[in-house]
Amino acid sequence: MSRDLRPPVDILHYEIVQEQASALGRMGRTLEQALARLREFDAAHASSEVPDSMQPARRKLVMEAGHALWMFVVQREASGLRDSRHIMRTYNVPAEVQLCMGLVPAPSKSARK
């Protein structure tokens, strides 16, 4: 039976850093998936303009990606990583996603009742 001789505060710090790294990984994967769905939608409609009937679906994908970006940026900043420009370049985040980062869509009319 081995015994950890590190002070409890060091053990706790190690656990916290592990969880932060895990959360960053989850948030990064969520952002990648949201951006991939948006890119797939755009690729499927690249040959023509997106019809008006499809605009709400695309807007939803942009908002989902914006929310995922916001969650990732906040998690990074909570971990001490303040410069978000690296994320924007690395993940090739479209400007329209960056602009809606952190916005929460209004509840639908049916949800208000």
A tleap script that builds the chain and sets N, CA, C and O, in Angstrom:
source leaprc.protein.ff14SB
mol = sequence {
  NMET SER ARG ASP LEU ARG PRO PRO VAL ASP
  ILE LEU HIE TYR GLU ILE VAL GLN GLU GLN
  ALA SER ALA LEU GLY ARG MET GLY ARG THR
  LEU GLU GLN ALA LEU ALA ARG LEU ARG GLU
  PHE ASP ALA ALA HIE ALA SER SER GLU VAL
  PRO ASP SER MET GLN PRO ALA ARG ARG LYS
  LEU VAL MET GLU ALA GLY HIE ALA LEU TRP
  MET PHE VAL VAL GLN ARG GLU ALA SER GLY
  LEU ARG ASP SER ARG HIE ILE MET ARG THR
  TYR ASN VAL PRO ALA GLU VAL GLN LEU CYS
  MET GLY LEU VAL PRO ALA PRO SER LYS SER
  ALA ARG CLYS
}
set mol.1.N position { 0.849 -1.178 0.000 }
set mol.1.CA position { 0.000 0.000 0.000 }
set mol.1.C position { 0.894 1.241 0.000 }
set mol.1.O position { 1.653 1.475 0.940 }
set mol.2.N position { 0.789 2.027 -1.069 }
set mol.2.CA position { 1.614 3.234 -1.136 }
set mol.2.C position { 0.860 4.399 -0.515 }
set mol.2.O position { -0.369 4.478 -0.537 }
set mol.3.N position { 1.640 5.272 0.023 }
set mol.3.CA position { 1.044 6.432 0.666 }
set mol.3.C position { 1.574 7.689 -0.018 }
set mol.3.O position { 2.781 7.842 -0.202 }
set mol.4.N position { 0.677 8.575 -0.387 }
set mol.4.CA position { 1.072 9.821 -1.025 }
set mol.4.C position { 1.582 10.761 0.060 }
set mol.4.O position { 0.859 11.088 1.000 }
set mol.5.N position { 2.826 11.188 -0.078 }
set mol.5.CA position { 3.444 12.025 0.954 }
set mol.5.C position { 3.334 13.517 0.653 }
set mol.5.O position { 3.853 14.347 1.400 }
set mol.6.N position { 2.652 13.854 -0.448 }
set mol.6.CA position { 2.472 15.270 -0.766 }
set mol.6.C position { 1.483 15.901 0.215 }
set mol.6.O position { 0.592 15.230 0.735 }
set mol.7.N position { 1.654 17.196 0.456 }
set mol.7.CA position { 0.674 17.890 1.305 }
set mol.7.C position { -0.715 17.847 0.656 }
set mol.7.O position { -0.820 17.871 -0.570 }
set mol.8.N position { -1.762 17.787 1.449 }
set mol.8.CA position { -3.125 17.731 0.897 }
set mol.8.C position { -3.437 18.869 -0.064 }
set mol.8.O position { -4.171 18.663 -1.031 }
set mol.9.N position { -2.903 20.063 0.174 }
set mol.9.CA position { -3.181 21.186 -0.713 }
set mol.9.C position { -2.597 20.924 -2.102 }
set mol.9.O position { -3.192 21.328 -3.101 }
set mol.10.N position { -1.450 20.260 -2.180 }
set mol.10.CA position { -0.860 19.930 -3.475 }
set mol.10.C position { -1.707 18.894 -4.209 }
set mol.10.O position { -1.885 18.973 -5.425 }
set mol.11.N position { -2.215 17.944 -3.477 }
set mol.11.CA position { -3.077 16.919 -4.068 }
set mol.11.C position { -4.351 17.568 -4.607 }
set mol.11.O position { -4.789 17.259 -5.715 }
set mol.12.N position { -4.939 18.463 -3.826 }
set mol.12.CA position { -6.148 19.167 -4.247 }
set mol.12.C position { -5.866 20.024 -5.486 }
set mol.12.O position { -6.658 20.037 -6.428 }
set mol.13.N position { -4.753 20.729 -5.483 }
set mol.13.CA position { -4.390 21.556 -6.639 }
set mol.13.C position { -4.249 20.696 -7.889 }
set mol.13.O position { -4.714 21.080 -8.963 }
set mol.14.N position { -3.626 19.563 -7.759 }
set mol.14.CA position { -3.465 18.643 -8.888 }
set mol.14.C position { -4.822 18.203 -9.423 }
set mol.14.O position { -5.027 18.170 -10.637 }
set mol.15.N position { -5.740 17.869 -8.543 }
set mol.15.CA position { -7.088 17.446 -8.954 }
set mol.15.C position { -7.829 18.579 -9.660 }
set mol.15.O position { -8.531 18.345 -10.644 }
set mol.16.N position { -7.676 19.793 -9.164 }
set mol.16.CA position { -8.342 20.942 -9.777 }
set mol.16.C position { -7.799 21.176 -11.181 }
set mol.16.O position { -8.570 21.406 -12.112 }
set mol.17.N position { -6.480 21.119 -11.340 }
set mol.17.CA position { -5.864 21.329 -12.647 }
set mol.17.C position { -6.307 20.230 -13.612 }
set mol.17.O position { -6.555 20.506 -14.786 }
set mol.18.N position { -6.410 19.002 -13.137 }
set mol.18.CA position { -6.895 17.912 -13.994 }
set mol.18.C position { -8.313 18.175 -14.472 }
set mol.18.O position { -8.621 17.961 -15.644 }
set mol.19.N position { -9.171 18.632 -13.586 }
set mol.19.CA position { -10.559 18.910 -13.966 }
set mol.19.C position { -10.635 20.080 -14.930 }
set mol.19.O position { -11.436 20.054 -15.865 }
set mol.20.N position { -9.815 21.109 -14.723 }
set mol.20.CA position { -9.795 22.239 -15.648 }
set mol.20.C position { -9.392 21.779 -17.049 }
set mol.20.O position { -10.000 22.182 -18.041 }
set mol.21.N position { -8.368 20.936 -17.121 }
set mol.21.CA position { -7.913 20.431 -18.418 }
set mol.21.C position { -8.998 19.587 -19.074 }
set mol.21.O position { -9.208 19.676 -20.284 }
set mol.22.N position { -9.681 18.777 -18.294 }
set mol.22.CA position { -10.758 17.948 -18.818 }
set mol.22.C position { -11.909 18.816 -19.334 }
set mol.22.O position { -12.458 18.554 -20.405 }
set mol.23.N position { -12.266 19.835 -18.579 }
set mol.23.CA position { -13.347 20.740 -18.989 }
set mol.23.C position { -12.964 21.486 -20.267 }
set mol.23.O position { -13.796 21.657 -21.158 }
set mol.24.N position { -11.708 21.930 -20.360 }
set mol.24.CA position { -11.261 22.604 -21.583 }
set mol.24.C position { -11.371 21.671 -22.779 }
set mol.24.O position { -11.786 22.088 -23.861 }
set mol.25.N position { -11.002 20.422 -22.587 }
set mol.25.CA position { -11.117 19.452 -23.674 }
set mol.25.C position { -12.553 19.259 -24.115 }
set mol.25.O position { -12.841 19.230 -25.311 }
set mol.26.N position { -13.454 19.129 -23.157 }
set mol.26.CA position { -14.882 18.955 -23.480 }
set mol.26.C position { -15.423 20.171 -24.214 }
set mol.26.O position { -16.134 20.036 -25.210 }
set mol.27.N position { -15.087 21.356 -23.724 }
set mol.27.CA position { -15.583 22.587 -24.356 }
set mol.27.C position { -15.005 22.741 -25.763 }
set mol.27.O position { -15.709 23.173 -26.676 }
set mol.28.N position { -13.739 22.393 -25.942 }
set mol.28.CA position { -13.120 22.467 -27.260 }
set mol.28.C position { -13.781 21.514 -28.247 }
set mol.28.O position { -14.031 21.873 -29.398 }
set mol.29.N position { -14.063 20.297 -27.789 }
set mol.29.CA position { -14.738 19.329 -28.666 }
set mol.29.C position { -16.149 19.792 -29.003 }
set mol.29.O position { -16.601 19.615 -30.134 }
set mol.30.N position { -16.847 20.376 -28.049 }
set mol.30.CA position { -18.194 20.891 -28.306 }
set mol.30.C position { -18.148 22.002 -29.348 }
set mol.30.O position { -18.992 22.050 -30.243 }
set mol.31.N position { -17.169 22.891 -29.238 }
set mol.31.CA position { -17.014 23.961 -30.228 }
set mol.31.C position { -16.710 23.370 -31.597 }
set mol.31.O position { -17.309 23.778 -32.592 }
set mol.32.N position { -15.789 22.417 -31.659 }
set mol.32.CA position { -15.450 21.783 -32.939 }
set mol.32.C position { -16.685 21.160 -33.589 }
set mol.32.O position { -16.889 21.297 -34.795 }
set mol.33.N position { -17.501 20.481 -32.798 }
set mol.33.CA position { -18.699 19.830 -33.332 }
set mol.33.C position { -19.702 20.861 -33.838 }
set mol.33.O position { -20.299 20.677 -34.899 }
set mol.34.N position { -19.891 21.940 -33.090 }
set mol.34.CA position { -20.842 22.979 -33.507 }
set mol.34.C position { -20.367 23.646 -34.800 }
set mol.34.O position { -21.168 23.898 -35.700 }
set mol.35.N position { -19.083 23.926 -34.891 }
set mol.35.CA position { -18.549 24.530 -36.112 }
set mol.35.C position { -18.644 23.560 -37.286 }
set mol.35.O position { -18.909 23.977 -38.413 }
set mol.36.N position { -18.432 22.282 -37.032 }
set mol.36.CA position { -18.532 21.276 -38.103 }
set mol.36.C position { -19.960 21.198 -38.636 }
set mol.36.O position { -20.161 21.084 -39.845 }
set mol.37.N position { -20.959 21.260 -37.742 }
set mol.37.CA position { -22.360 21.228 -38.199 }
set mol.37.C position { -22.663 22.444 -39.067 }
set mol.37.O position { -23.343 22.326 -40.086 }
set mol.38.N position { -22.162 23.605 -38.669 }
set mol.38.CA position { -22.373 24.827 -39.455 }
set mol.38.C position { -21.680 24.715 -40.814 }
set mol.38.O position { -22.260 25.074 -41.838 }
set mol.39.N position { -20.464 24.227 -40.824 }
set mol.39.CA position { -19.731 24.078 -42.090 }
set mol.39.C position { -20.401 23.059 -43.005 }
set mol.39.O position { -20.450 23.254 -44.219 }
set mol.40.N position { -20.917 21.975 -42.432 }
set mol.40.CA position { -21.633 20.967 -43.235 }
set mol.40.C position { -22.884 21.568 -43.860 }
set mol.40.O position { -23.182 21.325 -45.030 }
set mol.41.N position { -23.610 22.349 -43.081 }
set mol.41.CA position { -24.802 23.020 -43.597 }
set mol.41.C position { -24.415 23.939 -44.751 }
set mol.41.O position { -25.043 23.918 -45.810 }
set mol.42.N position { -23.380 24.744 -44.540 }
set mol.42.CA position { -22.941 25.679 -45.573 }
set mol.42.C position { -22.454 24.938 -46.817 }
set mol.42.O position { -22.710 25.380 -47.937 }
set mol.43.N position { -21.762 23.830 -46.635 }
set mol.43.CA position { -21.272 23.051 -47.776 }
set mol.43.C position { -22.433 22.462 -48.576 }
set mol.43.O position { -22.378 22.391 -49.804 }
set mol.44.N position { -23.472 22.045 -47.876 }
set mol.44.CA position { -24.631 21.464 -48.551 }
set mol.44.C position { -25.398 22.506 -49.352 }
set mol.44.O position { -26.108 22.175 -50.301 }
set mol.45.N position { -25.252 23.753 -48.965 }
set mol.45.CA position { -25.974 24.828 -49.650 }
set mol.45.C position { -25.020 25.780 -50.361 }
set mol.45.O position { -25.395 26.909 -50.679 }
set mol.46.N position { -23.796 25.340 -50.612 }
set mol.46.CA position { -22.783 26.218 -51.199 }
set mol.46.C position { -23.076 26.576 -52.647 }
set mol.46.O position { -22.750 27.674 -53.098 }
set mol.47.N position { -23.683 25.662 -53.364 }
set mol.47.CA position { -23.909 25.910 -54.793 }
set mol.47.C position { -24.973 26.972 -55.039 }
set mol.47.O position { -25.060 27.523 -56.137 }
set mol.48.N position { -25.757 27.254 -54.055 }
set mol.48.CA position { -26.796 28.266 -54.222 }
set mol.48.C position { -26.947 29.052 -52.923 }
set mol.48.O position { -26.402 28.680 -51.884 }
set mol.49.N position { -27.673 30.109 -53.005 }
set mol.49.CA position { -27.989 30.881 -51.812 }
set mol.49.C position { -28.864 30.038 -50.889 }
set mol.49.O position { -29.655 29.216 -51.351 }
set mol.50.N position { -28.717 30.246 -49.603 }
set mol.50.CA position { -29.557 29.528 -48.652 }
set mol.50.C position { -30.976 30.076 -48.791 }
set mol.50.O position { -31.200 31.277 -48.639 }
set mol.51.N position { -31.935 29.193 -49.080 }
set mol.51.CA position { -33.318 29.674 -49.234 }
set mol.51.C position { -33.835 30.276 -47.931 }
set mol.51.O position { -33.392 29.921 -46.839 }
set mol.52.N position { -34.772 31.184 -48.079 }
set mol.52.CA position { -35.348 31.834 -46.898 }
set mol.52.C position { -35.887 30.830 -45.900 }
set mol.52.O position { -35.808 31.049 -44.692 }
set mol.53.N position { -36.435 29.732 -46.394 }
set mol.53.CA position { -37.006 28.727 -45.491 }
set mol.53.C position { -35.930 28.033 -44.648 }
set mol.53.O position { -36.244 27.454 -43.608 }
set mol.54.N position { -34.664 28.084 -45.084 }
set mol.54.CA position { -33.575 27.435 -44.363 }
set mol.54.C position { -32.801 28.406 -43.466 }
set mol.54.O position { -31.950 27.988 -42.680 }
set mol.55.N position { -33.098 29.695 -43.587 }
set mol.55.CA position { -32.374 30.692 -42.792 }
set mol.55.C position { -32.500 30.454 -41.283 }
set mol.55.O position { -31.501 30.576 -40.574 }
set mol.56.N position { -33.701 30.117 -40.760 }
set mol.56.CA position { -33.786 29.866 -39.315 }
set mol.56.C position { -32.909 28.685 -38.873 }
set mol.56.O position { -32.321 28.727 -37.792 }
set mol.57.N position { -32.819 27.657 -39.682 }
set mol.57.CA position { -31.984 26.505 -39.335 }
set mol.57.C position { -30.514 26.905 -39.295 }
set mol.57.O position { -29.774 26.491 -38.402 }
set mol.58.N position { -30.102 27.705 -40.256 }
set mol.58.CA position { -28.705 28.150 -40.272 }
set mol.58.C position { -28.431 29.086 -39.099 }
set mol.58.O position { -27.385 29.008 -38.455 }
set mol.59.N position { -29.382 29.967 -38.837 }
set mol.59.CA position { -29.208 30.904 -37.710 }
set mol.59.C position { -29.077 30.130 -36.396 }
set mol.59.O position { -28.293 30.509 -35.525 }
set mol.60.N position { -29.836 29.059 -36.257 }
set mol.60.CA position { -29.747 28.226 -35.053 }
set mol.60.C position { -28.352 27.611 -34.931 }
set mol.60.O position { -27.792 27.561 -33.836 }
set mol.61.N position { -27.796 27.150 -36.035 }
set mol.61.CA position { -26.451 26.576 -36.012 }
set mol.61.C position { -25.404 27.627 -35.633 }
set mol.61.O position { -24.468 27.339 -34.888 }
set mol.62.N position { -25.571 28.836 -36.150 }
set mol.62.CA position { -24.651 29.927 -35.802 }
set mol.62.C position { -24.753 30.245 -34.320 }
set mol.62.O position { -23.734 30.432 -33.655 }
set mol.63.N position { -25.965 30.306 -33.798 }
set mol.63.CA position { -26.167 30.592 -32.373 }
set mol.63.C position { -25.593 29.485 -31.489 }
set mol.63.O position { -24.997 29.770 -30.449 }
set mol.64.N position { -25.767 28.231 -31.892 }
set mol.64.CA position { -25.210 27.110 -31.132 }
set mol.64.C position { -23.687 27.186 -31.115 }
set mol.64.O position { -23.062 26.946 -30.082 }
set mol.65.N position { -23.097 27.517 -32.248 }
set mol.65.CA position { -21.643 27.652 -32.315 }
set mol.65.C position { -21.179 28.840 -31.467 }
set mol.65.O position { -20.143 28.767 -30.806 }
set mol.66.N position { -21.940 29.922 -31.488 }
set mol.66.CA position { -21.615 31.089 -30.663 }
set mol.66.C position { -21.665 30.759 -29.177 }
set mol.66.O position { -20.822 31.206 -28.399 }
set mol.67.N position { -22.654 29.979 -28.798 }
set mol.67.CA position { -22.764 29.575 -27.393 }
set mol.67.C position { -21.595 28.662 -27.008 }
set mol.67.O position { -21.011 28.822 -25.936 }
set mol.68.N position { -21.257 27.713 -27.872 }
set mol.68.CA position { -20.134 26.812 -27.604 }
set mol.68.C position { -18.831 27.606 -27.508 }
set mol.68.O position { -17.989 27.322 -26.656 }
set mol.69.N position { -18.668 28.600 -28.382 }
set mol.69.CA position { -17.484 29.451 -28.341 }
set mol.69.C position { -17.422 30.207 -27.021 }
set mol.69.O position { -16.367 30.284 -26.391 }
set mol.70.N position { -18.541 30.757 -26.610 }
set mol.70.CA position { -18.616 31.502 -25.348 }
set mol.70.C position { -18.228 30.613 -24.167 }
set mol.70.O position { -17.443 31.021 -23.312 }
set mol.71.N position { -18.770 29.418 -24.122 }
set mol.71.CA position { -18.466 28.500 -23.020 }
set mol.71.C position { -16.972 28.158 -22.992 }
set mol.71.O position { -16.366 28.088 -21.923 }
set mol.72.N position { -16.391 27.948 -24.164 }
set mol.72.CA position { -14.973 27.615 -24.257 }
set mol.72.C position { -14.108 28.796 -23.817 }
set mol.72.O position { -13.153 28.619 -23.060 }
set mol.73.N position { -14.437 29.987 -24.284 }
set mol.73.CA position { -13.667 31.177 -23.910 }
set mol.73.C position { -13.749 31.422 -22.407 }
set mol.73.O position { -12.737 31.725 -21.774 }
set mol.74.N position { -14.928 31.296 -21.839 }
set mol.74.CA position { -15.090 31.511 -20.393 }
set mol.74.C position { -14.282 30.479 -19.605 }
set mol.74.O position { -13.617 30.822 -18.628 }
set mol.75.N position { -14.339 29.225 -20.029 }
set mol.75.CA position { -13.575 28.174 -19.342 }
set mol.75.C position { -12.075 28.449 -19.441 }
set mol.75.O position { -11.346 28.272 -18.465 }
set mol.76.N position { -11.616 28.880 -20.610 }
set mol.76.CA position { -10.191 29.211 -20.776 }
set mol.76.C position { -9.804 30.376 -19.875 }
set mol.76.O position { -8.761 30.344 -19.222 }
set mol.77.N position { -10.643 31.400 -19.841 }
set mol.77.CA position { -10.321 32.560 -19.013 }
set mol.77.C position { -10.320 32.205 -17.535 }
set mol.77.O position { -9.503 32.722 -16.774 }
set mol.78.N position { -11.223 31.330 -17.124 }
set mol.78.CA position { -11.247 30.879 -15.728 }
set mol.78.C position { -9.980 30.099 -15.383 }
set mol.78.O position { -9.580 30.018 -14.221 }
set mol.79.N position { -9.363 29.533 -16.402 }
set mol.79.CA position { -8.121 28.778 -16.200 }
set mol.79.C position { -6.888 29.658 -16.344 }
set mol.79.O position { -5.762 29.177 -16.219 }
set mol.80.N position { -7.097 30.949 -16.609 }
set mol.80.CA position { -5.980 31.867 -16.714 }
set mol.80.C position { -5.498 32.121 -18.132 }
set mol.80.O position { -4.512 32.831 -18.327 }
set mol.81.N position { -6.172 31.556 -19.122 }
set mol.81.CA position { -5.789 31.749 -20.521 }
set mol.81.C position { -6.650 32.868 -21.089 }
set mol.81.O position { -7.805 32.644 -21.451 }
set mol.82.N position { -6.101 34.048 -21.165 }
set mol.82.CA position { -6.901 35.237 -21.462 }
set mol.82.C position { -7.002 35.587 -22.945 }
set mol.82.O position { -7.967 36.242 -23.340 }
set mol.83.N position { -6.055 35.182 -23.773 }
set mol.83.CA position { -6.027 35.609 -25.174 }
set mol.83.C position { -6.871 34.671 -26.033 }
set mol.83.O position { -6.499 33.519 -26.255 }
set mol.84.N position { -7.991 35.166 -26.505 }
set mol.84.CA position { -8.917 34.351 -27.304 }
set mol.84.C position { -8.580 34.355 -28.791 }
set mol.84.O position { -9.172 33.592 -29.554 }
set mol.85.N position { -7.658 35.186 -29.211 }
set mol.85.CA position { -7.305 35.233 -30.633 }
set mol.85.C position { -6.791 33.884 -31.120 }
set mol.85.O position { -7.023 33.499 -32.266 }
set mol.86.N position { -6.093 33.172 -30.243 }
set mol.86.CA position { -5.578 31.846 -30.601 }
set mol.86.C position { -6.730 30.903 -30.950 }
set mol.86.O position { -6.632 30.145 -31.915 }
set mol.87.N position { -7.804 30.939 -30.188 }
set mol.87.CA position { -8.979 30.092 -30.456 }
set mol.87.C position { -9.564 30.429 -31.819 }
set mol.87.O position { -9.867 29.539 -32.613 }
set mol.88.N position { -9.720 31.716 -32.081 }
set mol.88.CA position { -10.360 32.143 -33.324 }
set mol.88.C position { -9.566 31.660 -34.543 }
set mol.88.O position { -10.144 31.248 -35.549 }
set mol.89.N position { -8.232 31.719 -34.437 }
set mol.89.CA position { -7.384 31.266 -35.547 }
set mol.89.C position { -7.356 29.742 -35.637 }
set mol.89.O position { -7.540 29.180 -36.717 }
set mol.90.N position { -7.128 29.078 -34.516 }
set mol.90.CA position { -6.965 27.623 -34.495 }
set mol.90.C position { -8.227 26.912 -34.959 }
set mol.90.O position { -8.156 25.960 -35.736 }
set mol.91.N position { -9.380 27.369 -34.487 }
set mol.91.CA position { -10.651 26.731 -34.832 }
set mol.91.C position { -11.291 27.359 -36.067 }
set mol.91.O position { -12.346 26.916 -36.519 }
set mol.92.N position { -10.645 28.396 -36.611 }
set mol.92.CA position { -11.163 29.088 -37.800 }
set mol.92.C position { -12.626 29.493 -37.591 }
set mol.92.O position { -13.507 29.153 -38.381 }
set mol.93.N position { -12.850 30.227 -36.506 }
set mol.93.CA position { -14.202 30.627 -36.120 }
set mol.93.C position { -14.673 31.772 -37.017 }
set mol.93.O position { -14.026 32.818 -37.070 }
set mol.94.N position { -15.798 31.585 -37.726 }
set mol.94.CA position { -16.322 32.657 -38.585 }
set mol.94.C position { -16.696 33.901 -37.767 }
set mol.94.O position { -17.074 33.806 -36.599 }
set mol.95.N position { -16.583 35.048 -38.404 }
set mol.95.CA position { -16.892 36.318 -37.739 }
set mol.95.C position { -18.320 36.345 -37.204 }
set mol.95.O position { -18.568 36.865 -36.116 }
set mol.96.N position { -19.261 35.785 -37.967 }
set mol.96.CA position { -20.656 35.822 -37.510 }
set mol.96.C position { -20.849 35.009 -36.232 }
set mol.96.O position { -21.710 35.339 -35.416 }
set mol.97.N position { -20.062 33.952 -36.048 }
set mol.97.CA position { -20.125 33.168 -34.805 }
set mol.97.C position { -19.513 33.978 -33.670 }
set mol.97.O position { -20.039 33.990 -32.557 }
set mol.98.N position { -18.410 34.649 -33.946 }
set mol.98.CA position { -17.775 35.478 -32.929 }
set mol.98.C position { -18.713 36.591 -32.462 }
set mol.98.O position { -18.753 36.927 -31.278 }
set mol.99.N position { -19.466 37.157 -33.405 }
set mol.99.CA position { -20.361 38.262 -33.067 }
set mol.99.C position { -21.531 37.842 -32.190 }
set mol.99.O position { -22.064 38.655 -31.435 }
set mol.100.N position { -21.933 36.576 -32.283 }
set mol.100.CA position { -23.070 36.155 -31.449 }
set mol.100.C position { -22.604 35.379 -30.222 }
set mol.100.O position { -23.417 34.786 -29.513 }
set mol.101.N position { -21.303 35.383 -29.972 }
set mol.101.CA position { -20.749 34.707 -28.805 }
set mol.101.C position { -21.378 35.262 -27.528 }
set mol.101.O position { -21.344 36.466 -27.275 }
set mol.102.N position { -21.944 34.374 -26.740 }
set mol.102.CA position { -22.523 34.761 -25.462 }
set mol.102.C position { -23.977 35.168 -25.523 }
set mol.102.O position { -24.615 35.322 -24.482 }
set mol.103.N position { -24.517 35.344 -26.710 }
set mol.103.CA position { -25.927 35.701 -26.834 }
set mol.103.C position { -26.795 34.493 -26.544 }
set mol.103.O position { -26.502 33.379 -26.978 }
set mol.104.N position { -27.836 34.724 -25.826 }
set mol.104.CA position { -28.795 33.660 -25.543 }
set mol.104.C position { -30.039 33.941 -26.366 }
set mol.104.O position { -30.621 35.020 -26.257 }
set mol.105.N position { -30.459 32.982 -27.192 }
set mol.105.CA position { -31.647 33.239 -28.006 }
set mol.105.C position { -32.881 33.449 -27.139 }
set mol.105.O position { -33.024 32.855 -26.070 }
set mol.106.N position { -33.759 34.301 -27.625 }
set mol.106.CA position { -35.009 34.554 -26.912 }
set mol.106.C position { -35.845 33.287 -26.906 }
set mol.106.O position { -35.825 32.524 -27.872 }
set mol.107.N position { -36.586 33.054 -25.817 }
set mol.107.CA position { -37.439 31.869 -25.788 }
set mol.107.C position { -38.505 31.954 -26.877 }
set mol.107.O position { -38.957 33.037 -27.249 }
set mol.108.N position { -38.887 30.801 -27.366 }
set mol.108.CA position { -39.912 30.788 -28.402 }
set mol.108.C position { -41.249 31.217 -27.814 }
set mol.108.O position { -41.436 31.212 -26.597 }
set mol.109.N position { -42.171 31.586 -28.686 }
set mol.109.CA position { -43.496 32.028 -28.222 }
set mol.109.C position { -44.205 30.939 -27.441 }
set mol.109.O position { -44.899 31.228 -26.466 }
set mol.110.N position { -44.041 29.694 -27.853 }
set mol.110.CA position { -44.722 28.594 -27.152 }
set mol.110.C position { -44.127 28.378 -25.765 }
set mol.110.O position { -44.822 27.896 -24.871 }
set mol.111.N position { -42.855 28.722 -25.567 }
set mol.111.CA position { -42.223 28.521 -24.273 }
set mol.111.C position { -42.650 29.602 -23.280 }
set mol.111.O position { -42.559 29.401 -22.069 }
set mol.112.N position { -43.110 30.738 -23.780 }
set mol.112.CA position { -43.514 31.838 -22.898 }
set mol.112.C position { -44.874 31.599 -22.264 }
set mol.112.O position { -45.190 32.214 -21.245 }
set mol.113.N position { -45.668 30.740 -22.828 }
set mol.113.CA position { -47.039 30.568 -22.335 }
set mol.113.C position { -47.079 29.796 -21.050 }
set mol.113.O position { -48.157 29.564 -20.503 }
savepdb mol mol.pdb
quit
